[in-house]
Amino acid sequence: MSGQLQRLTAALVDRYDILEPLGEGGMAMVYLAYGVKDWFVELRQRMGETRN
């Protein structure tokens, strides 16, 4: 894992689970990530719970 990706992951650990870099160009880098809440929503859906 690159130093930049490690710093980004550490800074956003409570909000996002960063999975992998998707691309870069110009001044941007794009990563595939899930919002932490997204994981909980998916888990509840799989368990059949509909509360928010």
Chimera marker file (.cmm) of the C-alpha trace (Angstrom):
<marker_set name="trace">
<marker id="1" x="0.000" y="0.000" z="0.000" r="1" g="1" b="0" radius="0.5"/>
<marker id="2" x="1.401" y="3.390" z="-0.940" r="1" g="1" b="0" radius="0.5"/>
<marker id="3" x="2.159" y="6.021" z="1.688" r="1" g="1" b="0" radius="0.5"/>
<marker id="4" x="-0.497" y="8.320" z="0.258" r="1" g="1" b="0" radius="0.5"/>
<marker id="5" x="-3.144" y="5.579" z="0.377" r="1" g="1" b="0" radius="0.5"/>
<marker id="6" x="-2.142" y="4.713" z="3.962" r="1" g="1" b="0" radius="0.5"/>
<marker id="7" x="-2.537" y="8.358" z="5.045" r="1" g="1" b="0" radius="0.5"/>
<marker id="8" x="-5.895" y="8.656" z="3.287" r="1" g="1" b="0" radius="0.5"/>
<marker id="9" x="-7.155" y="5.405" z="4.833" r="1" g="1" b="0" radius="0.5"/>
<marker id="10" x="-6.028" y="6.505" z="8.316" r="1" g="1" b="0" radius="0.5"/>
<marker id="11" x="-7.693" y="9.915" z="7.937" r="1" g="1" b="0" radius="0.5"/>
<marker id="12" x="-11.027" y="8.462" z="6.802" r="1" g="1" b="0" radius="0.5"/>
<marker id="13" x="-11.138" y="5.208" z="8.804" r="1" g="1" b="0" radius="0.5"/>
<marker id="14" x="-14.273" y="6.181" z="10.753" r="1" g="1" b="0" radius="0.5"/>
<marker id="15" x="-16.199" y="7.231" z="7.613" r="1" g="1" b="0" radius="0.5"/>
<marker id="16" x="-15.005" y="5.134" z="4.658" r="1" g="1" b="0" radius="0.5"/>
<marker id="17" x="-13.538" y="1.737" z="3.907" r="1" g="1" b="0" radius="0.5"/>
<marker id="18" x="-11.206" y="2.424" z="0.976" r="1" g="1" b="0" radius="0.5"/>
<marker id="19" x="-10.838" y="-0.720" z="-1.124" r="1" g="1" b="0" radius="0.5"/>
<marker id="20" x="-8.564" y="0.136" z="-4.056" r="1" g="1" b="0" radius="0.5"/>
<marker id="21" x="-7.407" y="2.903" z="-6.383" r="1" g="1" b="0" radius="0.5"/>
<marker id="22" x="-9.412" y="3.093" z="-9.626" r="1" g="1" b="0" radius="0.5"/>
<marker id="23" x="-7.476" y="5.692" z="-11.583" r="1" g="1" b="0" radius="0.5"/>
<marker id="24" x="-5.666" y="8.970" z="-11.648" r="1" g="1" b="0" radius="0.5"/>
<marker id="25" x="-5.162" y="11.886" z="-13.962" r="1" g="1" b="0" radius="0.5"/>
<marker id="26" x="-4.397" y="15.562" z="-13.789" r="1" g="1" b="0" radius="0.5"/>
<marker id="27" x="-4.629" y="16.482" z="-10.113" r="1" g="1" b="0" radius="0.5"/>
<marker id="28" x="-7.135" y="13.771" z="-9.121" r="1" g="1" b="0" radius="0.5"/>
<marker id="29" x="-6.925" y="10.246" z="-7.738" r="1" g="1" b="0" radius="0.5"/>
<marker id="30" x="-10.079" y="8.115" z="-7.610" r="1" g="1" b="0" radius="0.5"/>
<marker id="31" x="-10.601" y="5.265" z="-5.138" r="1" g="1" b="0" radius="0.5"/>
<marker id="32" x="-13.255" y="2.600" z="-4.758" r="1" g="1" b="0" radius="0.5"/>
<marker id="33" x="-14.689" y="2.998" z="-1.260" r="1" g="1" b="0" radius="0.5"/>
<marker id="34" x="-17.748" y="2.189" z="0.816" r="1" g="1" b="0" radius="0.5"/>
<marker id="35" x="-19.198" y="4.603" z="3.302" r="1" g="1" b="0" radius="0.5"/>
<marker id="36" x="-19.278" y="2.976" z="6.730" r="1" g="1" b="0" radius="0.5"/>
<marker id="37" x="-23.051" y="3.451" z="6.880" r="1" g="1" b="0" radius="0.5"/>
<marker id="38" x="-23.375" y="1.614" z="3.528" r="1" g="1" b="0" radius="0.5"/>
<marker id="39" x="-21.990" y="-1.545" z="5.147" r="1" g="1" b="0" radius="0.5"/>
<marker id="40" x="-24.547" y="-1.350" z="7.968" r="1" g="1" b="0" radius="0.5"/>
<marker id="41" x="-27.432" y="-0.788" z="5.525" r="1" g="1" b="0" radius="0.5"/>
<marker id="42" x="-26.363" y="-3.786" z="3.454" r="1" g="1" b="0" radius="0.5"/>
<marker id="43" x="-25.970" y="-5.941" z="6.554" r="1" g="1" b="0" radius="0.5"/>
<marker id="44" x="-29.439" y="-4.996" z="7.825" r="1" g="1" b="0" radius="0.5"/>
<marker id="45" x="-30.958" y="-5.759" z="4.418" r="1" g="1" b="0" radius="0.5"/>
<marker id="46" x="-29.338" y="-9.184" z="4.382" r="1" g="1" b="0" radius="0.5"/>
<marker id="47" x="-30.634" y="-9.860" z="7.873" r="1" g="1" b="0" radius="0.5"/>
<marker id="48" x="-34.124" y="-8.679" z="6.949" r="1" g="1" b="0" radius="0.5"/>
<marker id="49" x="-34.136" y="-5.698" z="9.310" r="1" g="1" b="0" radius="0.5"/>
<marker id="50" x="-35.705" y="-2.558" z="7.824" r="1" g="1" b="0" radius="0.5"/>
<marker id="51" x="-35.019" y="0.011" z="10.567" r="1" g="1" b="0" radius="0.5"/>
<marker id="52" x="-32.761" y="3.008" z="9.794" r="1" g="1" b="0" radius="0.5"/>
<link id1="1" id2="2" r="1" g="1" b="0" radius="0.2"/>
<link id1="2" id2="3" r="1" g="1" b="0" radius="0.2"/>
<link id1="3" id2="4" r="1" g="1" b="0" radius="0.2"/>
<link id1="4" id2="5" r="1" g="1" b="0" radius="0.2"/>
<link id1="5" id2="6" r="1" g="1" b="0" radius="0.2"/>
<link id1="6" id2="7" r="1" g="1" b="0" radius="0.2"/>
<link id1="7" id2="8" r="1" g="1" b="0" radius="0.2"/>
<link id1="8" id2="9" r="1" g="1" b="0" radius="0.2"/>
<link id1="9" id2="10" r="1" g="1" b="0" radius="0.2"/>
<link id1="10" id2="11" r="1" g="1" b="0" radius="0.2"/>
<link id1="11" id2="12" r="1" g="1" b="0" radius="0.2"/>
<link id1="12" id2="13" r="1" g="1" b="0" radius="0.2"/>
<link id1="13" id2="14" r="1" g="1" b="0" radius="0.2"/>
<link id1="14" id2="15" r="1" g="1" b="0" radius="0.2"/>
<link id1="15" id2="16" r="1" g="1" b="0" radius="0.2"/>
<link id1="16" id2="17" r="1" g="1" b="0" radius="0.2"/>
<link id1="17" id2="18" r="1" g="1" b="0" radius="0.2"/>
<link id1="18" id2="19" r="1" g="1" b="0" radius="0.2"/>
<link id1="19" id2="20" r="1" g="1" b="0" radius="0.2"/>
<link id1="20" id2="21" r="1" g="1" b="0" radius="0.2"/>
<link id1="21" id2="22" r="1" g="1" b="0" radius="0.2"/>
<link id1="22" id2="23" r="1" g="1" b="0" radius="0.2"/>
<link id1="23" id2="24" r="1" g="1" b="0" radius="0.2"/>
<link id1="24" id2="25" r="1" g="1" b="0" radius="0.2"/>
<link id1="25" id2="26" r="1" g="1" b="0" radius="0.2"/>
<link id1="26" id2="27" r="1" g="1" b="0" radius="0.2"/>
<link id1="27" id2="28" r="1" g="1" b="0" radius="0.2"/>
<link id1="28" id2="29" r="1" g="1" b="0" radius="0.2"/>
<link id1="29" id2="30" r="1" g="1" b="0" radius="0.2"/>
<link id1="30" id2="31" r="1" g="1" b="0" radius="0.2"/>
<link id1="31" id2="32" r="1" g="1" b="0" radius="0.2"/>
<link id1="32" id2="33" r="1" g="1" b="0" radius="0.2"/>
<link id1="33" id2="34" r="1" g="1" b="0" radius="0.2"/>
<link id1="34" id2="35" r="1" g="1" b="0" radius="0.2"/>
<link id1="35" id2="36" r="1" g="1" b="0" radius="0.2"/>
<link id1="36" id2="37" r="1" g="1" b="0" radius="0.2"/>
<link id1="37" id2="38" r="1" g="1" b="0" radius="0.2"/>
<link id1="38" id2="39" r="1" g="1" b="0" radius="0.2"/>
<link id1="39" id2="40" r="1" g="1" b="0" radius="0.2"/>
<link id1="40" id2="41" r="1" g="1" b="0" radius="0.2"/>
<link id1="41" id2="42" r="1" g="1" b="0" radius="0.2"/>
<link id1="42" id2="43" r="1" g="1" b="0" radius="0.2"/>
<link id1="43" id2="44" r="1" g="1" b="0" radius="0.2"/>
<link id1="44" id2="45" r="1" g="1" b="0" radius="0.2"/>
<link id1="45" id2="46" r="1" g="1" b="0" radius="0.2"/>
<link id1="46" id2="47" r="1" g="1" b="0" radius="0.2"/>
<link id1="47" id2="48" r="1" g="1" b="0" radius="0.2"/>
<link id1="48" id2="49" r="1" g="1" b="0" radius="0.2"/>
<link id1="49" id2="50" r="1" g="1" b="0" radius="0.2"/>
<link id1="50" id2="51" r="1" g="1" b="0" radius="0.2"/>
<link id1="51" id2="52" r="1" g="1" b="0" radius="0.2"/>
</marker_set>
